[in-house]
Amino acid sequence: MRTIFLTLFFYGSIVSISAQSIAIQEVLYNQGLGSDKFELVNTTGGTIDISTWWICARFVYRQLGSATDIEVIQGSLNLAPGAHVKLRLVNMDLNNVHSDFCLYLDSNFPSTASMIDYINYGCCGDVGRGSIAVTKGIWRDLDPGAPFVLDSIAHATGGNSVNWDGSNSGGGELTFGSDLFNAPPTLPISLLTLSGTVNINKQVVLKWIALDEFNSQKHIVEKSINGQDYEIIGEVSSQNLGSTPAHYTFIDESPLKNALSYYRIRQVDYDGLEKLSSTLYMKVKDVEYHKIAIAPNPISGIACFSMEFYWPNEDPLAEFRIVYMKVKMVEFYKEPLFEGYNNFMNQFYGIEPGQYMMILSDDEDNYAAEYFIIGK
């Protein structure tokens, strides 16, 4: 068989691209839409840009460089010699128990010259491109002659992925199913956006969720006062719940008061790879517990004013009453409250100038009050 080569020029160097110049290193499938991932590796001695290349699985095609279809979660599509790139399929579902996964140089999918690598998992039947892979000599036919009976990898179950062992037992570019094995995936987890609240003790409560967590060691919590220089303030061991979302909580017991603090989570895999969460900005106001701070005070009869206070629990509807000289209620409304720091903007019309009291209460008998003045 004659192997077809394509010669590309990169910064004056020559890279010969043939089958398995870029190899399928790992495929994590059957994780639900948006959670399937795969990894590719450059097996050559030159840099190769694969941003215009394609992948195919059971007649569904996606271009590697299309950010709306495939997310690069680690590495680069401009692969240096020996480099790996790990990617997530945004809108393509690899949940078939019997399928193929192919890598193409371009969109000429029926062409043997375009196919770079191929695996077949689940069963021995050809579900799309197996005959092209056999004809090119990169996948084994168990029964020579037509129709092809394809070698296959057992279906990966229990959150395992298909992994290439780095060899080709068939010699040359021919791959056997035994050159791949099923094992816990090494592909990175997905960290959702970090969130936080301030509790009644004026501490910052950080919460985040990890998806597809298989090979994670720990989550390191980092804080900065300028958004550039971070320090470690704690860590949480990984739960490794696989496709089940893992919920994490960490409390910063000594946050900076009356200034911004920056928080982020650094997730560390057992193989040393890391991924950062988004950055969270938090400001803890040093307001006295259960004391309402009203500003400005006095309040103009038509001006906006703000109220700041800490509250001991979340309440779907707490009562706000404005009372004139302790005897006459002139305004009544309800607002939901968060446990911890609350800030409200409000405005009143048609209330006579004078001294008033703002009274806040809930069904748990929590109570706060503050005098204020409405001016002319």
Secondary structure, DSSP 8 states (H G I E B T S, - for coil): -----EEEEETTEEEEE-TTSEEEEEEE-SS-TTT-EEEEEE-SSS-EE-TT-EEEETTEEEETT-TTTEEEEES-SEE-TT-EEEEEESS-----SSEEEEEESSS-TT-TTTEEEEEEESSSS-SSSHHHHHHHTSB-BSS-SSS--B--B----TT-EEEE-S--TTSTT-B-GGGEEEE---S--EE---EEEE-TTS-EEEEEEEESBSSEEEEEEEEESSSSSEEEEEEEE----BTS-EEEEEEESS--BSSEEEEEEEEEETTS-EEE---EEEEB----BT--EEESSSB-TT-EEEEEEEESS-EEEEEEEEEETTTEEEEEEEEEE-SEEEEEEEE--S--SEEEEEEEE-TT--EEEEEEEE--
